[in-house]
Amino acid sequence: MTKRRILIGFIALLGLPLPAIDAAGFEPGAYFEKTCSSCHKVGGGDDIGPDLKGVTDRRKREWLVPFIQSSQTVIQSGDPVATGLFNKFKQKKMPDQDLTPQDINALLDFIAAGGPKEVAIDLKPATAATPADIQKGLDLFTGRIPLAAGGAACISCHSAGDVGPLGGGTMGLNLTQAYSKYEDKGLSKALKRPGFLIMKDYFADKPLTDDEAFALKAFLYDVDRAGTQGGNHQKKFLFLGLGGTVVMMGATDFIWRKRRRKSAKPWSRQSGL
């Protein structure tokens, strides 16, 4: 449940009149660019998600509003249109949108009027990468080469293949098959205009350069092609953890025995034993 809905529900429980919801402060163009553009185009063809040109002609707004607010809720209700779209676009989950119906209608009006002017992302395909490009992508992924704008290395949150002796972070998805999942154009877009919940805010003022995005895409293409999931990292952590525990217990026992012998000697002398 979103914070806004919780607040409205709380006000309703108190019996207070609900505030009038005003869409005047909502900027659909800015919202589309920040949130929707990483997966959707308006008139440029399907992307990670469907082309939204004419969406208000194909679907009623009574269907679009709850779908945009929580697509998974509509899909799980068994709605055949929502289920069909989910399957068509490789079951990629659209994030819930914390928007009022008024906000969504303003967004739909913006899309119906033609939407944003599409700015193409001009990155070379990963298939054109050289071994040096792939190595640079690996170095950027692991942080051996810092990102120019100061963003954290990908490995802080993600794993990919067998990268790193103990794998990468688990906060984000394992990116081993990211290239197959998003394909070349989709991955270019995800790297240059991330639309995922945490990434889009974090990288808003730390965008990747074109060279960095291409190198990372080349590395992910290479990892995807190798097809190694790197699933042994959790076992390594487990064995290292168990080994560390045994060492710590042995050290504690050794220190405790020495202290116990020292404290026992004076008592032995006094008692004549």
Salt bridges, closest charged atoms under 4 A:
ASP47 OD2 - LYS189 NZ 2.85
ASP103 OD2 - ARG4 NH1 3.23
ASP109 OD1 - ARG61 NH2 2.78
GLU118 OE2 - LYS189 NZ 4.00
GLU118 OE2 - ARG193 NH1 3.88
ASP139 OD1 - ARG144 NE 2.95
GLU183 OE2 - LYS90 NZ 3.04
ASP184 OD1 - LYS217 NZ 2.72
ASP201 OD1 - LYS34 NZ 3.56
ASP205 OD1 - LYS206 NZ 3.25
ASP210 OD1 - LYS192 NZ 2.81
ASP222 OD1 - ARG225 NH2 3.00
ASP253 OD2 - ARG257 NE 3.19
